[in-house]
Structures are given as C-alpha cells and as structure tokens.
Amino acid sequence: MNFEIKKNVSAKIYLNQIKGCLLLNGREIKTNSLKFEIFNNLLNSLSISVNIIADRNRKNFIITSKLLLEISKKIKEICKNRKKIKEEIKQNKIKNKIEKEIINESSQKKSNLLLFFTPKLIFLLTTLIFFITEYKPILSKINEKNILQIKELERDYKINKCKENGHLPSLKPHCESMLNQIDILKNKKIPKISVFTIWLGDIYDRLRDTFGLINSIIILVLYIIILIIFIKI
C-alpha cells in the first residue's frame, strides 16, 4: 500500500510481516535513537513494515518526528479499517451460520412432517381410490329401494286412475300426495357419508359371506390393530 507523505517522499506499507521494521529505500534503518526504537517496536507488534521511499539524489535524508507521525496516522487508519473488515467478516460468518442452522432446522421439520404424514396419506389415498371405484355401484344399490317405492307409487297412481280422475275431491288429496312422494324420491340426494357408511357395511357383509361371522370379526380386529399402528408410525 503506497501513500505520499510529502513532495518526493512516499511510503509503502507491508502487512502481516514476520518482523515489523522501518526501512529507507529498501534498507532497514539501524540506529540507537530512542524514537526509532519505539517506532520499530510498534511496527513489530503490529507485524507491519514501512519502507520510506525518498529521492536517492538527496543525501543525508532526515526522518523527522513529523514524518513518523504522518506514517503513524496512516498505520492507525489502516489498522482501524482492518479491524472493521475483521468485524464484518466475523458478523458475516455468524450470520451465515445462523442462516445455515435455520435452513437445516427448516429442512428437518419438513422431513419430519413428510415422514409423519406419508403413512396417513397412503392410507387415505388407498381408501379414497377404493371408495371412488365402488361409489357408483353402492349408489345404485341404495337407489334400488327408492326405485322400487317410485314404481309402487306409480302403479297405485295408475290403479286409482289419478290421471283421469285426479280432479275429483275424493281422489285429489291422495293423488297429489303420491305425486309429491314420487317427486321427492326422484330428486332425493344421498349424502356421501351415507354412501361411505353403507360401503363399509357392504365390505363387512362380503367378508362375512366369504369367511364366516367369527373369522370376519377376527379379520376386522386385526385390520384395526394394524391400522392404528400404521397411522402412529
């Protein structure tokens, strides 16, 4: 690092030196002067060497206290900047470490969350796929009763000749009631939870028909135990 001290005189500063000392045009200044000894001790403690570059044509160049003071000011400024840079580096390291810990903690939480939900998601998706596959057949089975009631009401409607005589006072209330019941049954919406409950009951019926009552109960108990263990993993 070069800087000008005064006209035709400059100095070059070397940092991180094994032995700090004061030089003049590349040669170490050796003298018994107290001020040079103090200055050299200062440079050595800071691991800094200073080479004063002066006009070689000038003989008997004198290094004054003022000149050393200017060099000291520059060294102080450099040391201050170095301290600031070191502090910034330290702060950045701490910041990077905290950010890394936050990222690692976040990744760990996501991983734990994924491990927690994966078994449940597999179970729910498997159940949902089976339910969707058998939804329409179960719905048709539920609607069979409604269809039978509708056919029975339509048959009564025809037997009573409601279409021809429905305007008669004696038949009108009865005919209108049958029409309302037919309309209600045709537009009746079955809740999905009801379909799901009947689907579960249908599964049990199929197990009972295949394996018998006792064996089907044993299978269901084992399934519930495995399911509880599976969800808690």
Helices and strands as residue ranges (DSSP letters): E 2-6, E 9-14, E 22-24, E 27-28, H 34-46, E 49-54, H 65-133, H 135-159, H 162-165, H 172-186, H 192-211, H 213-232
